[in-house]
Amino acid sequence: MRKITNILLILSICILGCQEKKPQNNSDLSVSEFETQMVKENTFLLHVRTPDEVAAGKIKGASVLNIMGPEFEKEYMYLPKNKTLYVYCRSGNRSRKALQFLKEHGFDSVYHLVGGIKAWVSEGKLLEK
């Protein structure tokens, strides 16, 4: 009986560990949600990766503002507060930080891509260079 319990426990852990990353809150979007929503009217697509990363490719139509650069805290104020912002980075960590920063600075409608550009590409979505 103990072996069966252990096997079921291990199987449960494997199944849970292999599930797709799900958004953690209402500002987190999956690739399909992000792709659908970023093209709606009154939106602004923001790429927050470094210049070297941008050179490797970005989502078509995205504006670039390097969250790692000194200009981020100076130039964020030029982002449109009257539009819904869709933010992404390489893996989702920096875009989550950008999302939090922007919300703290008066941007009400901000979303980010869970898994970042890595998730985007892994689902076969294209980048422009």
C-alpha positions in Angstrom: 0.0 0.0 0.0 2.9 2.4 0.8 4.4 1.7 -2.6 1.2 2.6 -4.4 0.9 5.8 -2.3 4.5 6.8 -3.2 4.0 6.0 -6.9 0.8 8.2 -6.9 2.7 11.0 -5.2 5.5 10.9 -7.7 3.1 10.7 -10.6 1.2 13.7 -9.3 4.4 15.7 -8.9 5.4 14.9 -12.5 2.0 15.9 -13.9 2.0 19.2 -12.0 5.6 20.0 -12.9 4.9 19.4 -16.6 1.9 21.7 -16.9 2.2 24.9 -18.9 3.0 28.1 -17.0 -0.3 29.8 -16.2 -0.7 33.5 -15.6 -0.5 34.3 -11.8 -2.8 37.3 -11.8 -5.0 39.3 -14.1 -2.0 41.3 -15.5 -0.2 38.1 -16.7 -1.1 36.9 -20.2 -0.3 33.7 -22.0 1.2 33.9 -25.5 -2.3 33.4 -27.1 -3.9 36.0 -24.8 -1.1 38.5 -25.4 -1.2 38.0 -29.2 -4.9 38.5 -29.3 -5.0 41.5 -27.0 -1.9 43.4 -28.2 -3.5 44.2 -31.6 -6.8 45.6 -30.3 -7.6 49.3 -30.7 -5.9 51.7 -28.3 -3.0 49.5 -27.3 0.8 50.1 -27.1 3.3 47.3 -27.4 6.4 47.8 -25.3 9.7 45.8 -25.6 11.8 46.2 -22.4 14.9 44.2 -23.4 18.5 45.5 -24.0 19.7 46.8 -27.4 21.7 43.6 -28.1 18.6 41.5 -27.4 16.4 43.8 -29.6 18.9 43.2 -32.5 18.1 39.5 -32.2 14.4 40.2 -32.9 11.3 41.7 -31.5 7.6 41.4 -31.9 6.4 43.4 -34.9 5.2 46.9 -34.0 6.8 47.0 -30.5 8.4 50.2 -29.2 11.6 49.7 -27.3 12.5 51.0 -23.9 15.4 49.2 -22.2 14.5 48.6 -18.6 18.1 47.9 -17.7 19.2 51.3 -19.1 19.4 54.6 -17.2 16.9 56.2 -19.6 14.0 53.9 -18.5 13.1 56.0 -15.4 13.4 59.2 -17.5 11.6 58.1 -20.6 8.7 56.0 -19.1 6.8 59.2 -18.6 6.5 59.5 -22.4 4.5 56.3 -22.6 0.8 56.8 -23.4 -1.3 56.5 -20.2 -4.5 56.6 -22.3 -3.6 53.3 -23.9 -3.4 49.7 -22.7 0.3 48.7 -22.5 1.5 45.2 -23.4 5.0 44.7 -22.1 7.4 41.8 -22.7 11.1 40.9 -22.3 13.1 37.7 -22.7 11.6 35.5 -20.0 9.0 37.6 -18.2 11.1 38.7 -15.3 11.9 42.2 -16.5 8.5 42.8 -18.0 6.9 41.9 -14.6 9.2 44.5 -13.0 8.3 47.0 -15.7 4.6 46.3 -15.1 5.0 46.9 -11.4 7.0 50.1 -11.9 4.4 51.4 -14.4 1.5 50.6 -12.2 3.2 52.4 -9.3 3.6 55.4 -11.6 0.1 55.8 -12.7 -0.4 53.4 -15.5 -3.7 51.6 -14.8 -3.9 49.2 -17.8 -0.7 47.2 -18.1 -0.2 43.6 -19.0 2.9 41.4 -19.6 3.7 38.3 -21.5 4.3 35.3 -19.2 7.5 33.5 -20.3 8.5 36.5 -22.5 9.9 36.2 -26.0 11.1 32.7 -25.2 7.5 31.6 -24.8 6.5 33.5 -27.9 9.1 31.8 -30.0 8.5 28.4 -28.5 4.9 28.6 -29.7 6.1 29.3 -33.3 5.4 33.1 -33.3 7.5 35.3 -35.5 9.9 38.1 -34.7 11.1 41.0 -36.8 14.7 42.0 -36.9 
